[in-house]
């Protein structure tokens, strides 16, 4: 029998995944939140705070479970005095252009902020 959990946000009972992660994240109080609700929470955070930390791959930025994805529309590579390399990326969300920065090749963390530029 598959292990189950109840999402603390949507209150739906979900099965724990057998591969590719558990199927839930934990909030600061260790409440289980399904991956779909993680994406919804990240969207709310972006709209309210105009920033977020995402994960950069070659062609997109995603949230931790990969349920929120944005295609990279521009990317430049530059030098950084400590990390050696700096990647600047741009993507669109909610009618605005967002800018993200990743420092070094030993991480995928991309610090993203909303710009004043509109699509």
N, C-alpha and C positions, 0 to 999 in steps of 0.2 A: 504494500500500500504506500502511495506517495505521501510524503509529508506535506502538510498544508499550513498556510498562514492567512491571517486576515489583515488586509491593508488598513492602517489606522486613518487613512484619508477617505478613500472611497467605500470602505467597510465591506468590500467584496472578499470572499474566500478564494484564494489562489493556491495553486500547487507550486511547491518549491521546484525549481528547474533542476534537471539532472545534469545538464552541461551548460556552459556559457554563463555562469553566474547563478546566484540563488533565485533571482526573480524579485528580489526586494533590496532596498537600501535601508539604512537605519538613520533616524534623525538624532539630534543631540540627546534626547531622552530615551534612545534605543527603541523607539516605536518602529515597527516595520512598515515601509511604504513601498507599494508595488512600483515597478519600473515605469509604467504609464503615468502614475501620479508624480513620480520623480520629474518627468519631463514637464508636466503641468506646473509643478512648483518652480522649476527652473525658469519657465516662461514668465510666471508671475514675478519672480525675483528680478529678471532682466527688465521688465516693464517698470518696476518700482525703483530699482537702484541704478539702472543704466550701466551696469557692469556685471561681469560674471567670469569665473575661471572655467574654461572648457579644455578639451583635449584636441590637439592638432595632429591630423594625419596629412598625407600628401595633398589631398583635394577637399578635405572638409574638416570642420570642427564639430565635436560632439560632447554631450554630457557624459558622465561616468558610465551609465549602463548602455549608452548608445541609442537611447530612445528619442533624443532631440538631436537633429543633424542640420547643419548649414553648409552649403557648398561654398568653398573659397572662391571668390571672384577676382582676387588679386593677391600676389605674394612677391615679396622682395627679400633678399638675403643681404645682410650687412655684417660688419665686424662689431664685436663687443669686447671691451677691455678686460672683463673677467671671465665671461662664459665662452669667449672665442668667436661665437657666431650669434647673430640675432635674426629672427624671422619676423617680418611684419606681414600680417594678412588682413584682408578685408572681406566682409560678407554682409548680406542684407537681412534685416529682421524688422518686422513691424513698420515698414515704410522708411526705415533709416539705414544708413551705411554704418556698420560697426567695424572697429579696428582692433586687432589682437596682436600681442607680442609674445613670442616664445624665446627664451634665452638659453642657448646651448643645445647640443645634440643629445644630452643625457636625460631628457625629459620630454613629455608631450604636453605639459601644462602651458596653456595659452591664456594670458590675461587680456580680457576683452572689455572694451568700452564702447558705448554708443557715441557716434560723432554728431555734429550738427548738420551734416550733409544728408539730404533726403534722396530717395530713389527717384 
